[in-house]
């Protein structure tokens, strides 16, 4: 199986894009506490992060505040390619 899958997503500007995801993300997003995370929020974090850091293993972390979720913060984790989404979750531990 491929390391990632491409599927249609809606970008913040309203046009259709292909979002690459890892198999891990595809499995984890079916869990009840992650099922509500929208592709458009992930895409927004990828394109317009409010904060970004590089992990020691080369993965990229990007955060955005999600007004639709009462201002909670979404963390998106990308492998070093910066294009494939490996993980996405509402980050309870985020500090400004």
C-alpha positions in Angstrom: 0.0 0.0 0.0 1.2 3.5 -0.6 2.6 5.6 2.2 -0.1 8.2 1.5 -3.4 8.6 -0.2 -4.6 11.6 -2.2 -8.2 12.7 -1.8 -10.3 15.7 -2.6 -10.4 18.5 0.0 -11.7 22.0 0.1 -9.1 24.7 0.4 -9.8 27.9 2.5 -10.2 29.8 -0.8 -13.0 27.5 -1.9 -11.2 25.5 -4.7 -10.8 21.8 -4.7 -7.3 20.5 -3.9 -5.8 17.0 -3.4 -4.7 16.5 0.2 -2.1 13.7 0.7 -2.5 11.8 3.9 -0.7 8.9 5.6 -2.5 5.7 6.4 -2.1 6.5 10.1 -4.2 9.7 9.7 -6.8 7.9 7.7 -7.2 5.3 10.5 -7.0 7.8 13.4 -9.6 10.2 11.9 -12.3 7.5 12.3 -12.0 7.7 16.1 -14.8 9.7 17.7 -12.6 12.4 19.2 -11.0 13.1 15.8 -13.9 12.5 13.4 -15.1 16.1 13.7 -11.9 17.6 12.4 -12.6 19.0 8.9 -10.3 18.8 5.9 -10.7 22.6 5.4 -9.2 23.2 8.9 -6.2 20.9 8.1 -5.7 22.7 4.8 -5.9 26.1 6.5 -3.2 25.0 8.9 -1.0 23.7 6.1 -1.3 27.0 4.0 -1.6 29.6 6.8 -0.1 28.4 10.0 -0.1 30.7 13.0 2.9 28.9 14.4 5.3 26.3 13.0 8.1 24.3 14.5 10.4 21.6 13.2 10.7 18.4 15.2 14.1 16.6 15.7 12.9 13.8 13.4 12.3 16.2 10.6 8.5 16.4 10.9 6.8 19.8 10.7 4.2 20.9 13.3 1.8 23.7 12.3 -0.9 25.2 14.5 -4.0 27.4 13.8 -6.8 28.6 16.0 -10.2 27.2 14.8 -13.0 29.8 15.4 -15.6 27.1 14.4 -14.4 25.1 17.5 -14.7 28.0 19.9 -11.1 29.1 19.3 -9.5 25.8 20.1 -6.1 25.1 18.5 -5.5 22.5 15.8 -2.1 20.9 15.4 -1.2 19.4 12.1 1.9 17.2 11.8 3.6 16.8 8.4 6.5 14.6 7.4 9.6 16.5 6.0 7.9 16.8 2.6 5.6 19.5 4.0 2.8 18.2 1.8 1.5 15.0 3.4 -0.6 15.1 6.5 0.5 12.6 9.1 -1.6 13.7 12.1 -4.2 16.3 13.0 -5.8 16.9 16.4 -7.1 19.6 18.7 -4.1 20.5 20.9 -5.1 20.8 24.5 -1.5 21.5 25.6 -0.9 24.4 23.2 0.6 27.5 25.0 1.0 30.8 23.4 
